[in-house]
Amino acid sequence: MENLDVTVLRTLRDWRAAGRRALLATVVRTWGSSPRPVGSIMALAEDGAVVGSVSGGCIEDDLIDRFTRAYAGKSRDRAIPSGPPELVKYGITADEAHQFGLPCGGTLELLLEFDPDARGLADLVAALEAGRLMRRTVVLADGSAMNEPADTPSDLAVDEARMANTFGPEYRMLLIGAGQLTEYLATMALFSGFAVTVCDPREEYRGAFHVPGATLVQDMPDDVVAAFRPDRRSCVVALTHDPKLDDLALLEALDTDAFYVGAIGSRRNNDARRQRMMEHFGKTEAALARLRGPIGIYIGSKTPPEIAVSVMAEILAVKNGVPLPRDMDVAQAKNQRQLVAAGEADPLACAVRG
C-alpha cells in the first residue's frame, strides 16, 4: 500500500475523534483499466471534506453529492447513513465509464464504511507511526474492524464475509545538512508522501532553513541516524559535502535496512569518500556496495532545484523497484561524455544509449 494512506487514516481518525460523521471508501475490485489500484482509499467527512483518492476525481464528486448534500440545504437523505458497509460499482456501462471519467471499459468496486470506529483508527495509526506493518480486517455484516500486525505486505483480499487490507508505515527520509538543496529535496519528498527529518548541527544553516512539515534536529548526524533507526521504508541522504558530518552518518546508515543510502558530490569526492571509509574504517568494497554516489539520475542538472529533481527521481525509482539504465547513472553518463569530448567515443552511439 502507498504510505499516503497513513495521511488518509490519520485525518479520518481526527474527524471521528472530534465526533464528525465520515465514511471510508476502499477500492476492492477493478476490471479493465482503472485510474487507481485495488486497496486505494479515501475518506469523506459529513461536510464534504475529502482526503485520498479512488479515481481521477469524478467518483469522489459523486460520493460527495450522494452523502453530503444535506450541508448544501438539500434533503437529509443525502447525509452519511448508519449501518453496515456497502459495496458499490462504478463504470459498469460505457455511459457510466464516460460519466465517471473511467478509462474505456474500466469498472471498479468500492467498499464504503460508515462512521468507522475512532478507537480502532487511533490504534491503527499509532501502530503505523511506530513503524509497524498492519492488517485491518473489516466484517461486512456489521462493519466491525480488527487490527493485527502483519509479517509481510499482501494484496487486499475480499470475500462475502470480510475485507482485509494491509497498510505499511510511512516512508521516511533523513537528510544530512540544511542547505538550499535540502530545502528543495525536502519539499519534493513531502509532497511525494515521505515524512522528512533534516539534521544539521551547524546553527548558521539551521537558522536559514524553513520547510513547513519537515522536522529539524541539531544533534550530530551519526547519532541522529542511530536514533532514527532506518528501516526498509527509510532513506538517508547526505548533502553537506563535509566529511566530518557525512561519513559517520553514512557508515551508520549502511548498517541498517534503509532502502537508499547516498551522498551528494562529484565523482572525485565520492571516490575519495569510499577510499576514506576503506582506509580509516576498515570497510570493504562489498560493504560499500549499497552506498550511492554521485546520487541522482543524469539529466544535465546544474541548479539546486534541478539537482533535487534528479535525486528525488532516483530515490523514487529505487523505492518502486524500477531498475535504471546504466546511462542514467551520473558517473557513467559524465564519463561517457568526457570520452566523446576527447574523441574517444562515438557521439551518435552515446546519444542512442542516453
RAFEN-V880519 format. One record per residue. OMEGA is omega in degrees with one decimal (999 if undefined). NEAR is the number of other ideal C-beta (glycine too) atoms within 8 Angstrom. Layout:
BEGIN
OMEGA_NEAR + OMEGA_NEAR
END
This chain:
BEGIN
177.3_9 + 179.0_6 + 177.5_12 + 176.7_8 + 177.9_12 + 178.2_13 + 178.0_10 + -177.6_13 + 178.8_15 + 179.0_9 + 177.9_10 + 175.8_14 + -178.3_13 + 177.6_8 + -176.4_12 + 178.0_14 + 178.5_8 + 178.2_6 + 179.6_4 + 175.6_9 + -176.2_8 + 173.5_14 + 175.4_13 + 179.1_11 + -179.8_14 + 173.8_14 + -176.1_16 + 177.5_11 + 171.7_8 + 174.9_11 + -178.1_8 + 179.1_9 + 179.6_8 + -178.3_13 + -179.5_9 + -175.5_9 + 174.1_7 + -178.6_9 + 178.1_11 + -177.8_13 + 169.7_14 + 176.6_13 + -178.9_16 + 177.7_15 + -175.1_12 + 179.2_12 + 176.8_7 + 177.0_9 + -176.8_7 + 171.0_10 + -176.0_9 + -175.0_12 + 172.8_9 + 178.8_14 + 177.0_14 + 178.7_6 + -175.5_8 + 178.1_11 + 174.6_13 + 179.1_13 + 179.8_8 + 178.3_10 + 176.6_12 + -179.3_11 + -176.8_9 + -167.5_8 + -177.4_13 + -178.1_16 + 176.8_10 + -177.7_10 + 174.4_8 + 178.2_6 + -179.8_3 + -174.4_6 + -177.6_6 + -178.8_5 + 176.4_4 + -179.7_11 + 177.5_10 + -177.0_11 + 170.4_6 + 175.8_4 + -175.7_6 + 178.5_7 + -178.1_11 + 174.4_8 + 179.3_10 + 179.3_7 + 175.9_9 + 173.9_14 + -178.0_11 + 179.0_6 + 178.7_6 + 179.2_6 + 179.5_6 + 177.9_11 + 177.3_14 + -178.4_8 + -174.3_7 + 174.1_12 + 178.2_10 + 174.5_17 + -178.9_9 + 179.0_8 + -176.5_8 + 175.9_14 + 174.2_14 + 179.2_17 + -179.2_12 + 166.0_14 + 179.2_14 + 175.7_12 + -176.5_13 + 179.2_13 + 177.2_10 + -176.1_14 + -176.5_9 + -178.4_9 + 177.9_6 + 177.7_11 + 179.4_13 + 178.9_10 + -180.0_9 + -179.1_14 + 179.1_12 + 179.0_8 + 179.2_11 + 178.9_15 + 176.3_9 + 175.2_7 + -178.3_8 + 174.1_8 + -172.0_12 + 173.7_13 + 178.6_13 + -178.2_12 + -177.9_10 + 175.2_14 + -173.1_10 + -176.9_12 + -175.9_5 + 178.0_5 + 177.9_12 + -175.2_7 + 178.8_12 + 176.7_7 + 176.9_10 + 177.9_7 + 177.5_8 + -179.6_10 + -178.3_4 + 174.6_5 + 177.7_7 + 179.4_8 + 175.4_6 + 177.5_11 + 179.6_7 + 173.5_9 + -176.4_5 + -174.0_3 + -172.8_6 + 173.5_9 + 177.1_13 + -178.7_12 + -179.1_12 + 179.3_15 + 177.4_13 + 176.1_9 + 179.9_12 + 166.3_11 + -177.2_11 + 177.4_13 + 173.8_15 + -179.1_16 + 177.9_14 + -177.3_15 + -175.3_17 + 179.8_14 + -176.4_10 + 178.1_6 + 179.5_12 + 179.0_14 + 179.8_13 + -177.5_12 + 178.4_14 + 179.4_14 + 178.6_10 + 179.8_11 + -179.8_12 + -179.0_12 + 171.8_6 + 174.4_8 + 178.4_10 + 163.9_12 + -169.7_8 + 171.7_14 + 178.7_14 + -178.5_16 + 174.0_16 + 178.5_14 + -176.7_9 + -174.4_7 + -176.9_7 + 178.0_6 + 179.7_11 + -177.2_11 + -178.0_6 + -175.0_7 + 177.8_13 + 173.4_5 + 179.7_12 + 178.9_4 + 178.0_5 + 177.1_10 + -177.8_7 + 179.5_11 + -171.4_8 + -179.4_8 + 178.4_9 + -171.5_8 + -178.8_14 + 175.3_10 + 179.4_8 + 178.2_15 + -179.7_14 + 179.7_8 + -180.0_7 + 179.3_11 + -178.6_7 + 176.8_13 + -176.0_10 + 176.7_6 + -177.4_11 + 171.6_15 + -179.2_17 + -175.2_18 + 179.6_17 + -172.1_14 + -173.6_13 + -171.5_10 + -177.9_8 + -178.2_7 + -179.5_7 + -179.5_6 + -172.2_15 + -166.4_16 + -177.6_12 + 177.8_11 + 179.9_16 + 178.0_15 + 177.6_12 + -177.5_11 + -178.8_13 + 178.3_11 + -179.8_5 + 178.7_12 + -179.2_7 + -177.2_12 + -177.8_9 + 174.6_12 + -176.6_12 + -178.0_14 + 175.2_14 + 176.2_13 + 178.4_9 + 176.5_6 + 179.8_10 + -179.3_6 + 179.8_9 + 174.8_13 + 179.2_8 + 178.3_8 + 179.4_15 + 179.3_10 + 177.8_8 + -176.6_11 + 178.4_14 + -176.1_12 + -172.7_6 + -176.2_6 + 174.1_9 + -179.9_5 + 176.4_8 + 176.0_7 + -180.0_6 + -179.4_5 + -178.7_7 + -175.3_12 + -177.8_6 + -177.6_6 + -178.0_12 + 177.2_9 + -8.1_10 + -175.1_10 + 180.0_12 + 171.4_12 + -174.5_11 + 175.0_13 + -178.4_9 + -174.8_4 + 179.4_9 + -174.8_5 + 179.3_6 + 178.9_9 + 178.3_7 + 177.7_10 + 178.2_14 + 176.5_13 + -179.7_11 + -178.2_15 + -178.7_14 + 179.1_12 + 179.5_11 + 179.8_15 + -179.7_13 + 178.3_9 + 178.8_11 + 178.5_11 + -175.9_10 + 176.9_6 + -178.5_5 + 177.8_6 + -178.9_5 + 177.1_9 + -177.2_6 + -177.4_6 + 174.3_11 + 174.7_9 + -174.2_10 + -177.7_12 + -179.7_9 + -178.2_10 + -179.3_12 + 176.2_10 + -179.1_9 + -179.0_13 + 174.1_9 + 177.4_8 + 177.8_9 + -179.0_12 + -179.9_6 + 179.0_6 + -177.0_5 + 179.1_5 + -179.0_9 + -178.1_6 + 178.3_7 + 178.5_6 + 178.8_8 + -179.7_13 + 178.8_7 + 179.9_6 + -175.2_8 + 999_9
END
